[in-house]
């Protein structure tokens, strides 16, 4: 029986947003089956114009000319900057593929007729705004035509159609026409950005400050700890959004910070490494002191990239504490600029000298934040930057560490047993973004061990489903430990990784199934697979050449794992 193709979580979230945002503002046309799709296509065009053309919601809704004789053009919007936007929008329920060639061809002809002023070929909705369009076209205008759709691809024949339009118009009016393709991932990026933390803008005062202009602009100086504490108390975790770590609460280092602040605040400037702030823009404000003894600066898009533990710790004291325990901290403010990865490199190198783990650097992978936002919109909490205020593990809460363990167990291939062995012996290697499983240096993160576990093509759905399956396996095995003898429990505990791998191999299609959360039927299917795998593994380990060997020794060596895997797969008739 054919398996349903999973509907991307991204298109489900876009659908929910469009219905919530435009309900009552847009009306779908057609029969009951077509009405919802028509509503969503209109809403998609409006959302595109709001996000890309700067239209208000009312303007974006009013731009629709969708209906009979629209000539393939669903919306027409005249922007305030001399740009006329033509949009064809297609809501694709599956979240896959592209608009059909016939619709693309119709849009191509519609754009050409519009550019040539042949408005009589369009419907009454366009005729009503003909005067405004002609007035805009009498000036020095630009024509942007866009294909907005919830699909993932655009074949070469469609690209050629629209490229020809651009060439034909620009051959007469150079630079006038431009085509924009806006697909599922583009819409989802915009949606997630709407829900992201707001850009922070603050003013700070630095004493005895200095300035560096190149290769990047930076100011450095001394700041009152009271001011730093106030900033963190106001903005909390949002202030460390670009840091590889958030404030993690009580620790030996943070306890020393507190001790200095309470017992020797005057020494804090000398004992502490200081704070690094990365900013989108740094603007000096007010009169500048020629001696640079004191200056005020407006920091736009500011984030602490080094010193989150310091900031979080000083904020634990009430501000009144610093009225009687005055302390200062060294602060460096760096303005983003230069190479595209400049901010990431500053973050990485500034943290390389501190007590951070290799796992902390996964925060530099933009995919991690994309997965977090996507899952958050679905009510799932994914934690890849740990902090003291994180919720405890729960039914809909999971961490990057738990996910990595499950992903490692789910991978197949010739090196899968070496990966299980590494998971057991050196789990920190899972986060290595510079070396592969063999320990060789790699040029691209995609070729690293981390890149194998968290590839760019990994979806938020697969990440969560894989974790749910792995969690279910581990929970089932751990539940049996309490009722077993010490000897049996020691054996059972050592089997977790191999049992997980075998269950994932046996039920490999479940990680890519349709729903975000495992269904009752899927959980029953996994439960049966766990029992079958454990039963056959116990039989395999009862063979003479395994008897008497310590379980830790049996399940640590890749060769042993491979032999046991082969026995179980043969018994259960699992194909590779």
C-alpha positions in Angstrom: 0.0 0.0 0.0 1.3 3.4 -0.9 2.4 5.6 1.9 1.1 9.2 2.1 3.8 11.8 1.4 4.4 13.9 4.5 2.9 17.4 4.3 5.6 19.8 5.3 5.1 21.3 8.8 6.0 24.7 7.2 3.0 24.7 4.9 0.7 23.7 7.8 1.9 26.7 9.8 1.5 29.1 6.8 -2.0 27.8 6.3 -2.9 28.4 9.9 -1.4 31.9 9.8 -3.2 32.9 6.6 -6.6 31.8 8.0 -6.0 33.6 11.3 -4.7 36.8 9.7 -7.1 37.2 6.8 -10.4 35.6 8.1 -13.1 38.2 7.5 -10.9 40.3 5.2 -10.8 37.9 2.2 -13.6 35.8 0.7 -12.9 32.6 -1.3 -14.8 32.0 -4.5 -16.2 28.8 -6.0 -17.8 25.6 -4.6 -17.0 24.4 -1.1 -14.0 22.4 -2.3 -12.5 25.4 -4.2 -13.5 28.2 -1.8 -10.9 27.4 0.8 -8.1 27.0 -1.7 -9.1 30.3 -3.4 -9.1 32.1 -0.1 -5.7 30.8 0.8 -4.3 31.8 -2.7 -5.6 35.3 -2.3 -4.3 35.5 1.3 -0.9 34.3 0.1 -0.8 37.1 -2.5 -1.7 39.6 0.3 0.9 38.3 2.7 3.5 38.5 -0.1 2.7 42.2 -0.8 2.8 43.0 2.9 6.2 41.4 3.4 7.9 42.3 0.2 6.2 45.4 -1.2 5.6 47.2 2.1 1.8 47.2 1.6 -0.5 47.6 4.6 -2.9 44.7 5.2 -5.8 46.7 3.8 -3.8 47.7 0.7 -2.6 44.1 0.1 -6.2 42.7 0.3 -7.5 45.5 -2.0 -4.8 44.7 -4.6 -6.6 41.4 -5.6 -8.1 41.2 -9.1 -8.4 37.4 -8.9 -11.4 36.0 -10.8 -12.5 35.5 -14.4 -10.4 37.1 -17.1 -7.6 38.1 -14.7 -5.1 37.0 -17.3 -3.1 35.0 -14.8 -2.5 38.1 -12.6 -4.1 37.7 -9.2 -3.0 41.0 -7.6 -1.9 44.4 -8.8 -0.3 46.8 -6.3 1.1 50.3 -7.0 3.8 50.9 -4.4 4.8 54.3 -3.0 8.3 54.1 -4.5 7.4 53.9 -8.1 7.2 50.1 -8.3 4.2 48.3 -9.8 3.8 44.8 -8.5 2.0 42.0 -10.4 1.5 38.8 -8.4 0.3 35.3 -9.4 -0.3 33.3 -6.2 -0.8 29.6 -5.9 -1.6 27.9 -2.6 -0.3 24.3 -3.0 -1.8 22.2 -0.2 0.9 19.5 -0.4 3.7 22.0 0.0 5.5 20.3 -2.8 6.1 21.0 -6.5 5.2 24.1 -8.5 2.3 25.8 -10.4 1.4 24.0 -13.6 2.9 25.1 -16.8 -0.4 26.4 -18.2 -0.8 28.8 -15.2 2.8 30.0 -15.6 2.2 30.6 -19.4 -1.0 32.5 -18.7 0.9 34.7 -16.2 3.7 35.3 -18.7 1.2 36.6 -21.3 -0.6 38.7 -18.7 2.6 40.5 -17.7 3.5 41.3 -21.3 0.0 42.6 -22.0 0.1 44.7 -18.8 3.5 46.2 -19.7 2.2 47.0 -23.2 -0.9 48.8 -21.7 -3.4 46.3 -23.2 -5.7 46.6 -20.2 -8.9 45.7 -22.3 -7.8 42.1 -22.0 -8.2 42.1 -18.3 -11.3 41.9 -16.1 -13.5 44.6 -14.6 -11.5 44.6 -11.3 -8.4 45.9 -13.1 -10.4 48.3 -15.3 -11.5 50.0 -12.1 -7.9 51.0 -11.2 -6.9 51.7 -14.8 -6.5 55.4 -14.2 -4.2 54.9 -11.3 -2.1 52.4 -13.2 -1.7 54.7 -16.2 -0.7 57.5 -14.0 2.0 55.4 -12.4 3.2 54.2 -15.8 3.5 57.7 -17.0 6.4 58.2 -14.6 9.7 56.5 -14.2 8.3 53.2 -12.8 9.6 49.7 -12.2 7.7 46.5 -12.9 8.1 43.7 -10.4 6.2 40.5 -11.2 6.2 37.7 -8.8 5.2 34.0 -8.6 4.2 33.4 -5.0 3.4 29.8 -4.1 3.7 27.2 -1.3 5.9 24.8 -3.4 9.5 23.9 -3.3 10.7 23.9 -6.9 10.5 25.7 -10.2 11.5 23.8 -13.3 13.6 25.3 -16.1 10.7 25.7 -18.5 8.9 28.0 -16.1 12.2 29.9 -15.4 12.7 30.4 -19.1 9.2 31.8 -19.6 9.7 34.5 -17.0 13.3 35.2 -18.0 12.0 35.9 -21.6 9.5 38.4 -20.2 12.3 40.3 -18.4 14.5 40.3 -21.5 11.7 41.5 -23.8 10.6 44.4 -21.5 14.1 45.5 -20.6 15.2 45.4 -24.2 12.9 48.4 -24.7 13.2 49.9 -21.2 16.5 48.8 -19.6 16.2 47.8 -16.0 12.4 48.2 -15.8 11.3 44.6 -15.2 12.3 42.1 -12.6 11.0 38.6 -11.7 10.7 37.3 -8.2 10.1 33.7 -7.3 8.8 33.3 -3.7 8.3 29.8 -2.5 7.4 27.8 0.6 10.8 28.4 2.4 10.6 32.1 1.6 7.1 32.5 3.1 8.1 30.4 6.2 11.2 32.5 6.7 9.0 35.7 6.8 6.5 34.0 9.1 9.2 32.9 11.5 10.8 36.4 11.4 7.5 37.9 12.5 7.6 35.7 15.6 11.3 36.2 16.3 12.7 38.3 19.2 12.5 42.0 18.5 15.6 44.0 17.6 17.0 45.6 20.8 18.1 49.2 20.8 19.7 50.6 24.0 21.9 53.5 25.1 24.9 52.9 27.2 27.6 55.0 28.8 31.3 54.1 28.5 34.1 55.7 30.6 37.6 56.1 29.4 36.6 54.7 26.0 38.6 54.0 22.9 37.8 53.6 19.2 38.9 51.3 16.4 37.6 52.1 12.8 39.0 49.2 10.8 38.6 46.4 9.7 35.3 46.8 11.8 34.1 49.7 13.8 34.4 49.1 17.6 34.3 51.1 20.8 35.7 49.8 24.1 35.6 51.2 27.6 34.4 50.7 31.2 30.8 50.4 32.1 29.0 50.5 35.4 27.9 47.0 36.4 24.6 48.5 37.6 23.9 49.6 34.1 24.7 46.1 32.7 22.4 44.5 35.4 19.6 46.9 34.4 20.0 46.0 30.7 19.8 42.3 31.4 16.9 42.6 33.8 15.0 44.6 31.1 15.7 42.3 28.2 16.6 39.0 29.7 17.4 36.2 27.2 16.7 38.4 24.2 19.9 40.3 25.0 22.0 37.1 24.4 20.1 35.9 21.3 23.4 35.8 19.3 25.4 34.2 22.1 26.2 30.5 21.8 25.0 30.2 25.4 22.4 31.8 27.6 22.7 32.4 31.4 22.9 28.9 33.0 22.3 29.9 36.6 24.3 28.6 39.5 27.8 27.3 38.8 31.3 27.5 40.3 32.3 30.4 38.0 29.1 32.3 38.5 29.4 31.8 42.3 32.9 33.5 42.1 31.4 36.4 40.2 28.8 36.9 42.9 31.4 36.6 45.6 33.5 39.3 44.1 30.5 41.6 43.6 29.5 41.3 47.2 32.9 41.1 49.0 35.3 43.0 46.7 33.3 45.0 44.0 36.2 47.3 43.3 38.2 44.3 42.1 35.5 43.1 39.6 37.0 45.1 36.7 40.3 43.3 37.1 39.0 39.8 37.9 36.4 39.6 35.1 37.0 39.0 31.4 34.5 41.6 30.4 31.5 41.7 28.0 31.5 41.7 24.2 28.5 43.3 22.4 27.8 42.7 18.7 25.6 45.5 17.1 24.0 46.1 13.8 24.9 49.8 14.3 26.7 51.9 16.8 25.8 55.6 17.0 27.6 58.1 19.3 25.0 60.4 20.9 25.2 63.8 22.7 28.3 65.9 22.9 31.6 64.0 22.6 34.3 64.4 25.3 37.5 65.2 23.5 39.4 63.4 26.3 37.2 60.4 25.9 36.6 60.2 29.6 32.9 59.6 29.1 30.6 59.0 26.1 27.1 57.8 25.3 26.3 55.3 22.5 23.1 54.1 20.9 23.4 50.4 20.1 20.9 49.1 17.5 20.4 45.3 17.1 22.6 44.7 20.1 23.4 41.2 21.5 25.9 39.9 24.1 28.1 37.4 22.2 30.5 36.9 25.0 29.8 37.3 28.7 26.3 35.9 29.1 27.2 34.3 32.4 28.6 37.6 33.7 25.5 39.5 32.6 23.1 37.0 34.0 24.9 36.8 37.3 25.2 40.5 37.9 21.5 40.8 37.2 20.7 38.4 40.0 21.5 41.3 42.5 18.9 44.0 43.0 19.9 47.3 41.4 20.0 48.9 44.8 22.9 46.6 45.7 25.2 48.5 43.3 24.3 51.8 45.0 26.5 50.7 47.9 28.7 48.2 46.0 29.9 50.1 43.0 31.6 48.0 40.4 32.7 48.3 36.8 33.1 45.9 33.9 35.2 46.2 30.6 32.9 46.3 27.6 33.7 46.0 23.9 31.1 47.1 21.3 31.6 45.8 17.7 29.6 46.9 14.7 28.8 44.1 12.2 30.4 44.6 8.8 32.9 43.2 6.3 32.5 39.5 5.4 29.1 37.9 5.6 30.2 35.5 8.4 32.0 38.3 10.4 29.5 38.1 13.3 29.8 34.3 13.5 33.6 34.4 13.5 33.7 37.1 16.2 31.3 35.0 18.3 33.3 31.8 17.8 36.7 33.3 18.5 35.6 35.4 21.5 34.2 32.3 23.1 37.1 29.9 22.2 39.1 31.3 25.2 36.3 30.6 27.7 34.9 27.5 29.5 32.5 26.6 26.7 31.8 23.1 25.3 31.9 22.1 21.7 28.1 21.7 21.8 27.7 25.4 22.6 28.9 26.2 19.1 25.9 24.6 17.4 24.2 28.0 18.1 26.2 29.3 15.1 24.1 26.9 12.9 21.1 29.0 11.6 19.2 25.7 11.1 19.0 25.2 14.9 17.0 28.4 15.3 14.8 27.6 12.3 13.9 24.3 13.8 13.2 25.9 17.2 10.9 28.5 15.7 9.1 26.0 13.5 8.5 23.7 16.4 7.6 26.5 18.8 4.8 27.5 16.4 3.4 24.0 16.7 3.6 24.0 20.5 6.9 22.0 20.8 9.8 23.4 22.8 13.2 22.6 21.3 16.2 23.7 23.4 19.6 24.0 21.7 20.9 26.9 23.9 20.5 25.9 27.5 19.8 28.3 30.3 18.8 28.3 34.0 15.2 29.1 33.1 14.7 26.2 30.6 11.6 24.0 31.3 12.3 20.4 32.5 12.1 17.6 30.0 8.4 16.9 29.3 6.1 15.4 26.7 6.6 18.4 24.3 10.0 19.5 25.4 13.3 18.2 24.2 16.9 19.2 23.9 19.5 19.1 21.1 21.4 16.6 23.2 18.5 14.2 23.3 17.9 14.8 19.6 21.5 14.1 18.6 21.5 10.8 20.5 18.4 9.7 18.7 19.6 10.9 15.3 22.9 9.0 15.8 21.0 5.8 16.5 18.8 6.3 13.5 21.5 6.6 10.9 22.3 3.7 8.7 25.3 2.9 6.5 28.6 1.3 6.7 29.9 3.4 9.5 26.7 3.2 11.7 28.3 0.9 14.2 31.4 3.1 14.6 28.9 6.0 15.2 27.2 4.0 18.0 30.5 3.2 19.5 31.4 6.9 19.4 28.1 7.8 21.0 28.9 5.5 23.9 32.5 6.4 24.4 32.9 10.0 23.3 29.5 11.6 22.9 31.0 15.1 22.7 32.2 14.2 19.2 28.6 14.4 17.9 29.0 18.2 18.0 32.2 18.4 16.1 31.7 20.7 13.1 35.3 20.5 11.8 36.0 16.7 11.7 34.2 13.6 10.4 33.7 10.3 12.2 37.1 9.1 11.2 38.7 12.2 12.9 39.8 13.8 9.6 39.5 17.6 9.2 36.8 18.7 6.8 36.3 21.9 4.8 32.5 22.0 5.0 30.3 21.5 8.1 28.1 19.3 5.9 30.9 16.7 5.8 31.5 16.7 9.6 30.0 14.4 12.1 27.7 17.1 13.3 26.7 17.7 9.7 25.7 14.1 9.3 23.4 14.3 12.3 22.0 17.7 11.5 22.1 18.1 7.7 20.5 21.2 6.0 17.7 19.1 4.6 16.6 17.8 8.0 13.1 19.0 8.7 11.6 20.1 12.0 9.1 17.2 11.7 11.7 14.6 11.3 13.8 16.0 14.1 10.9 15.7 16.5 9.6 12.4 15.3 13.0 10.8 15.5 13.4 12.1 19.1 9.9 10.8 20.0 10.8 7.3 18.7 14.2 7.3 20.5 12.6 8.6 23.7 10.0 5.8 23.6 12.7 3.1 23.1 14.8 4.4 26.0 11.8 4.9 28.3 10.6 1.3 27.6 14.0 -0.1 28.4 14.6 2.0 31.5 11.2 1.0 32.9 12.4 -2.7 33.0 15.5 -1.9 34.9 13.7 -1.5 38.3 12.4 -5.1 38.2 15.6 -6.8 37.0 18.4 -8.3 38.9 21.7 -6.3 39.1 23.2 -8.7 36.5 20.3 -8.4 34.1 20.0 -4.7 34.6 23.7 -4.2 33.7 23.1 -6.1 30.5 19.9 -4.2 29.6 21.5 -0.8 30.2 24.3 -1.6 27.7 21.8 -2.6 24.9 20.0 0.8 24.6 22.0 2.2 21.7 22.0 -1.0 19.6 18.3 -1.7 20.3 17.5 1.9 19.3 19.4 1.5 16.1 17.7 -1.8 15.2 14.2 -0.4 15.9 15.0 2.6 13.8 16.2 0.3 11.0 13.2 -1.9 11.3 10.8 1.0 11.3 12.7 3.5 9.2 9.7 5.0 7.4 8.2 6.3 10.6 10.8 9.1 11.0 9.4 10.6 7.7 5.7 9.9 8.3 2.9 12.5 7.9 2.0 13.7 11.4 4.2 15.8 13.7 3.3 13.7 16.8 3.4 9.9 16.8 0.0 8.4 16.4 -1.4 5.7 18.7 -1.1 3.1 15.9 2.6 4.1 15.3 3.3 3.9 19.1 1.9 0.4 19.1 4.0 -0.5 16.0 7.1 0.8 17.7 6.3 -1.1 21.0 6.0 -4.4 19.1 9.3 -3.7 17.3 11.1 -3.0 20.6 9.9 -6.3 22.1 10.9 -8.2 19.0 14.4 -6.6 18.7 15.1 -7.1 22.4 14.0 -10.7 22.3 16.2 -11.6 19.3 19.2 -9.6 20.7 18.9 -11.6 24.0 19.0 -14.8 22.0 22.0 -13.7 19.9 23.9 -12.8 23.1 23.2 -16.2 24.5 25.5 -17.8 21.9 28.5 -19.5 23.4 31.1 -17.0 22.2 29.3 -14.1 24.0 28.7 -15.9 27.3 30.9 -14.7 30.1 32.0 -11.5 28.5 31.1 -8.2 30.3 28.2 -6.4 28.6 30.1 -3.2 28.5 32.8 -4.9 26.5 30.3 -6.6 24.1 28.5 -3.4 23.3 31.4 -1.0 23.0 33.3 -2.5 20.1 32.0 -1.7 16.5 32.8 -5.3 15.4 30.7 -6.8 18.1 27.9 -4.5 17.4 28.0 -5.3 13.7 27.9 -9.1 14.4 25.0 -8.8 16.8 23.2 -6.5 14.4 23.6 -9.0 11.6 22.2 -11.8 13.8 19.1 -9.8 14.8 18.4 -8.5 11.3 18.6 -12.1 9.9 16.3 -13.4 12.6 13.7 -10.6 12.0 14.2 -10.6 8.2 15.1 -6.9 8.3 16.5 -5.6 5.0 19.4 -3.1 4.9 
